[in-house]
């Protein structure tokens, strides 16, 4: 099951939505033009409520099924903004291996997992914590064995933040409780990268608290680098931890051709610097571009985050 099947599922949900709309219209017409007894009206009202609830659920799923735009990570108010550049990297020694990690962010639904698996590539899934919109994300992660946590952190400007997002004014105790809960939900997780977080990661005090707690919990931070002024490097250095950061966004622009160009960039950088981290999203174009780039990706070692 890949991106074409995911598109089919969305089409099916739209048909179901249209069907429910018609049923509700018919029931509403009956309600307006008949003189039913009170008990029957009550039953009809109950049926209308049930159908409306079903319709709301379908519409919610349809909205969620629309493609995630990667700009929400670094520039939600400027769709043409390029992602922040990666920090300077030393050139890899001659003869060293070229390794590429591809993290797929925002994994939340079974369709995301199936689409990623359809590529046949060892991609790293980073799961958003469970929420009312995607309650099964932790369950899906546990089925994978290895995975990451995509931790929501406060952004400079983002109006659709996830529940339980950590903010710059979150206390160390709040951060501890959040990470302890996430460790229970994701027992095999050892790596965390940030979901949004441009405001949080650029705040020295906030990052100091987060990295200190992560070290205590045995967790490694991977900087999605949603802002050029990220303080993740300084915070990890202070606590004797390795600094790991995103080097390339694969799908910061729409279109299969653009994403293939970014995949080529990631492969080129892996050869130049030795180890590279790229980030993409389980979008239709991204899945297709990765599936069609297998020959190119054979030029490097495609590895897990724990192998660099």
C-alpha positions in Angstrom: 0.0 0.0 0.0 1.6 3.3 -1.1 0.7 6.8 -2.0 -1.8 5.8 -4.7 -3.7 3.7 -2.2 -3.6 6.6 0.2 -5.2 8.8 -2.5 -7.8 6.1 -3.0 -8.7 6.1 0.7 -9.1 9.9 0.6 -11.4 9.6 -2.4 -13.5 7.0 -0.6 -13.8 9.2 2.4 -15.1 12.1 0.2 -17.7 9.8 -1.3 -18.8 8.8 2.2 -19.0 12.4 3.2 -21.2 13.3 0.2 -23.5 10.3 1.1 -23.8 11.4 4.7 -24.7 15.0 3.6 -27.5 13.7 1.4 -28.8 11.5 4.2 -28.9 14.4 6.6 -30.6 16.6 4.1 -33.3 13.9 3.6 -33.9 13.6 7.3 -34.0 17.3 7.8 -36.7 17.6 5.0 -38.7 14.9 6.8 -38.4 16.7 10.1 -39.6 20.0 8.5 -42.6 18.6 6.6 -44.2 15.9 8.7 -46.2 15.9 12.0 -44.6 12.9 13.7 -45.5 12.0 17.3 -43.0 13.1 20.0 -41.4 9.7 20.5 -40.7 9.3 16.8 -39.3 12.9 16.6 -36.9 11.9 19.4 -35.7 8.9 17.5 -35.3 11.0 14.4 -33.3 13.7 16.2 -31.1 11.0 17.6 -30.4 9.6 14.1 -29.7 13.1 12.8 -27.2 13.7 15.6 -25.5 10.3 14.9 -25.2 11.1 11.2 -23.9 14.6 11.9 -21.3 13.2 14.3 -20.3 10.7 11.6 -20.1 13.6 9.1 -17.9 15.7 11.4 -15.5 12.8 11.9 -15.3 12.2 8.1 -14.7 15.9 7.4 -12.0 16.0 10.2 -10.3 13.0 8.6 -10.5 14.6 5.2 -8.9 17.8 6.5 -6.2 15.9 8.2 -5.6 13.8 5.0 -4.7 16.9 3.1 -1.0 17.1 2.5 1.2 18.4 5.3 3.2 21.4 4.1 6.7 21.4 5.5 6.8 25.1 5.9 4.9 24.7 9.2 8.3 23.6 10.7 10.2 26.9 9.9 8.0 29.5 8.3 4.3 29.1 8.7 3.6 32.7 7.6 5.8 32.7 4.6 5.3 29.8 2.2 8.2 30.9 0.0 10.8 31.2 2.7 13.7 28.8 2.4 14.6 26.6 5.3 17.4 27.8 7.6 20.8 26.6 6.3 22.7 23.9 8.2 25.8 24.8 10.2 29.3 24.4 8.7 30.5 20.8 8.6 34.1 19.4 8.3 34.9 17.5 5.1 34.9 13.7 5.7 38.3 11.9 5.7 39.4 10.2 2.5 38.0 6.7 2.3 35.4 7.4 5.0 31.9 6.0 4.5 29.1 8.2 3.2 26.0 7.8 5.4 22.6 9.3 5.0 19.7 9.4 7.5 16.3 10.3 6.2 13.8 11.2 8.9 10.1 11.3 8.1 8.5 13.8 10.4 4.8 14.1 11.4 4.0 10.4 11.3 0.6 10.1 12.9 -1.6 7.7 11.1 -1.5 4.2 9.8 -1.6 5.6 6.2 1.6 7.5 6.9 3.3 4.3 8.1 2.1 2.3 5.1 3.1 5.0 2.6 6.6 5.1 4.1 6.9 1.4 4.1 5.8 1.2 0.5 9.2 2.8 -0.5 11.1 -0.3 0.7 13.7 2.1 2.1 15.0 2.2 5.7 13.5 5.5 6.5 13.3 6.7 10.1 9.8 7.5 11.3 9.4 10.4 13.8 6.0 10.1 15.5 4.0 13.0 16.8 2.7 12.4 20.4 -0.9 11.1 20.6 -3.6 13.8 20.5 -7.4 13.8 19.9 -6.6 14.2 16.2 -4.2 11.3 16.0 -4.7 9.1 19.1 -3.0 6.0 17.7 0.5 7.4 17.0 2.2 5.7 20.0 0.6 2.4 19.2 1.8 2.6 15.6 5.3 3.4 16.7 5.5 0.4 19.0 4.8 -1.8 16.0 7.9 -0.5 14.2 10.6 -1.4 16.7 12.9 1.6 16.0 11.4 5.1 15.8 11.9 8.7 17.0 9.6 11.2 18.8 8.7 14.4 17.0 8.4 16.7 20.0 6.2 19.8 19.6 8.0 22.9 20.8 6.9 26.5 20.7 7.2 28.3 17.4 7.6 32.0 16.7 4.4 32.1 14.6 2.2 29.0 14.4 -1.5 28.9 15.1 -2.2 25.1 15.0 0.2 23.9 17.7 -0.2 20.4 19.1 -1.6 19.7 22.5 1.0 19.7 25.3 3.5 21.7 23.2 6.5 22.8 25.4 6.9 26.6 25.7 9.8 28.8 26.6 8.3 29.4 29.9 7.6 25.7 30.7 9.3 24.8 34.0 11.9 22.1 34.3 9.4 20.1 36.3 6.9 20.4 33.4 9.5 19.3 30.9 10.4 16.3 33.1 6.8 15.2 33.4 6.3 15.5 29.6 9.4 13.5 28.8 8.6 10.8 31.4 5.2 10.4 29.9 6.6 10.2 26.4 9.1 7.5 27.5 6.1 5.5 28.8 4.3 6.0 25.5 7.4 5.3 23.4 9.6 2.9 25.4 12.1 2.2 22.6 12.7 5.9 21.7 16.2 7.2 22.2 16.1 10.2 19.8 13.8 13.2 19.7 13.7 15.9 17.1 11.6 19.1 17.4 8.2 19.7 15.7 8.2 23.5 14.9 10.1 25.0 17.8 11.6 28.1 16.2 10.9 30.2 19.4 11.9 27.4 21.9 15.1 26.3 20.2 16.4 29.9 19.9 15.9 30.5 23.6 19.0 29.6 25.6 17.3 29.1 28.9 14.6 26.9 27.4 17.1 24.7 25.6 19.3 24.5 28.7 16.3 23.0 30.6 15.3 20.7 27.8 18.8 19.2 27.2 19.6 18.9 30.9 16.4 16.8 31.4 17.0 14.8 28.2 20.4 13.8 29.3 18.9 12.7 32.7 16.4 10.6 30.8 18.9 9.1 28.4 17.5 10.9 25.3 19.4 12.4 22.4 18.2 15.7 20.8 18.2 16.0 17.0 17.8 19.6 16.0 15.3 19.9 13.1 16.9 23.4 12.7 13.7 25.3 12.2 15.5 28.6 12.9 19.1 29.7 12.1 19.5 31.0 15.7 19.0 27.6 17.3 20.8 27.2 20.6 20.8 23.4 20.5 24.6 23.3 19.7 25.5 25.3 22.7 23.1 23.4 25.1 24.3 20.0 24.0 28.0 21.1 24.3 27.4 22.4 27.8 26.1 18.9 28.9 28.7 16.9 27.0 26.2 15.6 24.5 26.7 15.2 20.8 25.2 17.9 18.5 23.0 16.4 15.8 21.2 18.5 13.3 19.1 18.5 10.1 21.2 19.2 7.0 18.6 19.1 4.2 14.8 19.5 4.0 13.7 17.2 1.2 10.2 18.7 0.6 10.5 22.3 1.4 9.1 22.9 -2.1 6.2 21.1 -3.8 6.7 18.8 -6.7 8.4 15.5 -7.3 11.1 17.1 -9.4 12.0 19.5 -6.6 12.1 16.8 -4.0 14.4 14.7 -6.3 16.7 17.7 -6.5 16.8 17.8 -2.7 17.5 14.0 -2.5 20.5 14.6 -4.9 21.6 17.4 -2.6 21.5 15.1 0.4 23.4 12.4 -1.4 26.0 14.9 -2.5 26.4 16.3 1.0 26.7 12.8 2.5 29.6 12.0 0.1 31.2 15.4 1.0 30.8 15.4 4.8 30.4 11.7 5.6 27.1 11.8 7.6 24.1 13.8 6.7 20.5 14.0 8.2 17.7 14.9 5.8 14.1 15.4 6.8 10.9 14.8 4.8 7.3 14.3 5.4 4.9 11.4 4.4 3.4 13.4 1.5 2.4 11.9 -1.8 5.1 13.7 -3.8 7.8 12.9 -1.2 7.0 9.2 -1.2 7.0 9.1 -5.0 10.3 11.0 -5.2 12.0 8.6 -2.7 10.6 5.5 -4.5 11.9 6.7 -7.8 15.4 7.6 -6.4 16.5 4.2 -5.2 19.3 3.9 -7.7 20.7 7.3 -6.6 20.4 6.4 -2.9 22.5 3.3 -3.5 25.5 5.6 -3.9 25.4 6.1 -0.1 24.6 4.0 3.0 21.0 4.8 4.0 21.1 4.2 7.7 19.1 4.6 11.0 19.7 7.6 13.3 21.5 5.3 15.7 24.1 4.4 13.1 25.8 7.7 12.7 
